[in-house]
Amino acid sequence: MRTTGDTRARILTAATELFRRQGYAATGMKQIVADARAPYGSAYHFFPAGKAQLGEEVIRVSGAAYLRLIAELFPELGTRADPALATAEAFTAAAQTLRELDYADPCPVATIAMEVASTNETLRTAAAEVFDSWIDGLAAYYTACGITEPAARDIATSVIGLLEGAFMLGRTARSTRPVIAAATAAAAVVHAMRTPATEV
């Protein structure tokens, strides 16, 4: 027997996938509930403020999932593993994900943020907070590898920017080459900004 929790989860999953594949503006509530196999009214039962509230939930839930992925892609904090190598390997894994998704944007947060940053303050704020959480998580890894805190945050910001930009180029070119090229650049940034004390 399906529960209200199941219905809410299906709506959120359908919205996440549709926003990721076709964007926020191009996705309507009717399409979301149809894909979720849910009654139309249920969307407004769970998200009374409508699509904007659902969009914010997608951003925050997806953002938390990708934050967990950052922890999985990078070695355990404190191991002092080579952060440049770990960064390059994370980009290689991201390139594979992009190919597997047939060059659809793997990140609904970035897709929504690109559309609404100038038009919807609530969604812009949610996306900004998610990006900050990713930068914080990645900076913590670099700090644990011995990089000073200000430099670690600058590196993390650069790496996230390189990855999101590479995804955009890869999608339009239908190629992983931009992501692989960005992997080299990201690793070089990390290597250049390491403190002498971290060199092995």
Number of C-alpha atoms within 10 A of each C-alpha: 3 6 8 10 10 13 19 18 14 18 24 23 17 20 28 24 18 19 26 21 19 15 20 22 11 10 16 13 17 14 15 24 21 13 16 21 13 17 12 15 13 15 23 15 11 18 18 13 11 13 19 15 16 21 23 19 18 26 28 17 16 18 23 15 11 18 19 13 13 17 15 11 15 18 17 13 14 13 10 17 19 17 23 22 17 16 26 23 18 18 24 19 14 21 24 15 16 22 16 11 12 13 22 20 23 21 20 25 28 22 20 23 20 14 15 16 15 10 9 12 11 15 26 21 14 20 24 16 15 22 20 16 16 23 24 17 17 24 23 18 26 29 20 19 21 19 24 16 14 10 17 25 22 15 25 25 18 16 24 17 16 19 21 18 16 23 28 18 17 22 19 11 12 16 17 22 15 20 27 22 15 23 26 17 18 25 21 15 18 25 17 11 15 21 12 9 8 15 9 7
